[in-house]
Amino acid sequence: MTRITFFSEEDRISGFRSEGHSGYAEAGSDIVCAAITSAVRLVECTVNDVLGLAASVKVRESDASITFRLPGSLGPEAESACQSILTGLMVYLVQLHDEYPDYVEVLEEEL
């Protein structure tokens, strides 16, 4: 199962961690893992490459995890954009969980 934990600080989503393989199918044929990976990479590219921000991204192949953290001090426009992007990711992943409940888990953690 893939577990995605969103990190919150007060009313702000500050990042997330995705870990594990969904186990829906064999590697290379797993549509659930592909959907999650694609969405996570889209968020990373949008925040870092399109918006030009410096979000921290750490990938660990040993436990199939990626951790994404927003910088602490963003201007109001960048903060609003990032919150919309991360909220959209959360909604998407919850919908994916609803469709594949045995393969995706979405959690929230207050920091």
Contacts in CASP RR format, 6 or more apart in sequence:
PFRMAT RR
TARGET T0000
AUTHOR 0000-0000-0000
METHOD contacts of the structure
MODEL  1
MTRITFFSEEDRISGFRSEGHSGYAEAGSDIVCAAITSAVRLVECTVNDV
LGLAASVKVRESDASITFRLPGSLGPEAESACQSILTGLMVYLVQLHDEY
PDYVEVLEEEL
1 20 0 8 1.000
1 22 0 8 1.000
1 23 0 8 1.000
1 102 0 8 1.000
1 103 0 8 1.000
1 104 0 8 1.000
1 105 0 8 1.000
2 18 0 8 1.000
2 19 0 8 1.000
2 20 0 8 1.000
2 21 0 8 1.000
2 22 0 8 1.000
2 32 0 8 1.000
2 33 0 8 1.000
2 36 0 8 1.000
2 103 0 8 1.000
2 104 0 8 1.000
2 105 0 8 1.000
3 18 0 8 1.000
3 19 0 8 1.000
3 20 0 8 1.000
3 105 0 8 1.000
3 107 0 8 1.000
4 16 0 8 1.000
4 17 0 8 1.000
4 18 0 8 1.000
4 19 0 8 1.000
4 36 0 8 1.000
4 93 0 8 1.000
4 104 0 8 1.000
4 105 0 8 1.000
4 106 0 8 1.000
4 107 0 8 1.000
5 16 0 8 1.000
5 17 0 8 1.000
5 107 0 8 1.000
5 108 0 8 1.000
5 109 0 8 1.000
6 13 0 8 1.000
6 15 0 8 1.000
6 16 0 8 1.000
6 86 0 8 1.000
6 90 0 8 1.000
6 106 0 8 1.000
6 107 0 8 1.000
6 108 0 8 1.000
6 109 0 8 1.000
7 13 0 8 1.000
7 14 0 8 1.000
7 15 0 8 1.000
7 16 0 8 1.000
7 17 0 8 1.000
7 69 0 8 1.000
7 109 0 8 1.000
7 111 0 8 1.000
8 14 0 8 1.000
8 108 0 8 1.000
8 109 0 8 1.000
8 110 0 8 1.000
8 111 0 8 1.000
9 110 0 8 1.000
9 111 0 8 1.000
12 79 0 8 1.000
12 83 0 8 1.000
13 70 0 8 1.000
13 82 0 8 1.000
13 83 0 8 1.000
13 86 0 8 1.000
13 87 0 8 1.000
13 90 0 8 1.000
14 69 0 8 1.000
14 70 0 8 1.000
14 72 0 8 1.000
14 111 0 8 1.000
15 67 0 8 1.000
15 68 0 8 1.000
15 69 0 8 1.000
15 70 0 8 1.000
15 86 0 8 1.000
16 67 0 8 1.000
16 68 0 8 1.000
16 86 0 8 1.000
16 89 0 8 1.000
16 90 0 8 1.000
17 65 0 8 1.000
17 66 0 8 1.000
17 67 0 8 1.000
17 68 0 8 1.000
18 36 0 8 1.000
18 40 0 8 1.000
18 65 0 8 1.000
18 66 0 8 1.000
19 63 0 8 1.000
19 64 0 8 1.000
19 65 0 8 1.000
19 66 0 8 1.000
20 63 0 8 1.000
20 64 0 8 1.000
20 65 0 8 1.000
21 27 0 8 1.000
21 30 0 8 1.000
21 33 0 8 1.000
21 64 0 8 1.000
22 30 0 8 1.000
22 32 0 8 1.000
22 33 0 8 1.000
22 36 0 8 1.000
22 100 0 8 1.000
22 103 0 8 1.000
22 104 0 8 1.000
23 30 0 8 1.000
23 32 0 8 1.000
23 33 0 8 1.000
23 103 0 8 1.000
24 30 0 8 1.000
24 31 0 8 1.000
24 32 0 8 1.000
24 33 0 8 1.000
24 100 0 8 1.000
24 103 0 8 1.000
25 31 0 8 1.000
25 32 0 8 1.000
27 33 0 8 1.000
28 34 0 8 1.000
32 96 0 8 1.000
32 100 0 8 1.000
32 103 0 8 1.000
32 104 0 8 1.000
35 96 0 8 1.000
36 93 0 8 1.000
36 96 0 8 1.000
36 104 0 8 1.000
39 89 0 8 1.000
39 92 0 8 1.000
39 93 0 8 1.000
40 66 0 8 1.000
40 68 0 8 1.000
40 89 0 8 1.000
43 68 0 8 1.000
43 85 0 8 1.000
43 86 0 8 1.000
43 89 0 8 1.000
44 55 0 8 1.000
44 57 0 8 1.000
44 68 0 8 1.000
46 85 0 8 1.000
47 53 0 8 1.000
47 55 0 8 1.000
47 68 0 8 1.000
47 70 0 8 1.000
47 82 0 8 1.000
47 85 0 8 1.000
48 54 0 8 1.000
48 55 0 8 1.000
48 57 0 8 1.000
51 78 0 8 1.000
51 81 0 8 1.000
51 82 0 8 1.000
53 70 0 8 1.000
53 71 0 8 1.000
53 74 0 8 1.000
53 78 0 8 1.000
53 82 0 8 1.000
54 71 0 8 1.000
55 68 0 8 1.000
55 69 0 8 1.000
55 70 0 8 1.000
55 71 0 8 1.000
56 67 0 8 1.000
56 68 0 8 1.000
56 69 0 8 1.000
56 71 0 8 1.000
57 66 0 8 1.000
57 67 0 8 1.000
57 68 0 8 1.000
58 66 0 8 1.000
58 67 0 8 1.000
59 65 0 8 1.000
59 66 0 8 1.000
60 66 0 8 1.000
70 82 0 8 1.000
70 86 0 8 1.000
74 82 0 8 1.000
90 106 0 8 1.000
93 104 0 8 1.000
93 106 0 8 1.000
94 106 0 8 1.000
96 104 0 8 1.000
97 104 0 8 1.000
97 105 0 8 1.000
97 106 0 8 1.000
END
